[in-house]
């Protein structure tokens, strides 16, 4: 399960995923704060898995491995959530 609009006060132990559009397709950035801050970029490719299809399972793996509370997703305005990616819960 993925979450949107997590309150700033509740973002200490999350895996953050930002999905945005490039001319070549969707790209993703996955970041995490603990145990050491890290960042991984998933760029669009011409062959599967593409950015989102690779980034979201990676975020789930990190969440399980690092014991993160949630996976927070930020979508650019021109990007729509695909239900095939999983469940997106709005915490607003």
Number of C-alpha atoms within 10 A of each C-alpha: 11 19 18 17 12 18 9 7 6 10 15 12 16 22 26 22 26 17 24 19 16 10 7 10 14 18 21 25 21 22 19 22 16 14 7 6 8 11 12 14 14 18 18 21 13 8 6 9 11 17 20 23 17 15 23 22 13 14 25 17 12 18 19 12 9 16 13 18 14 20 25 23 24 17 15 11 9 8 12 10 12 10 8 7 13 12 12 16 14 12 10 8
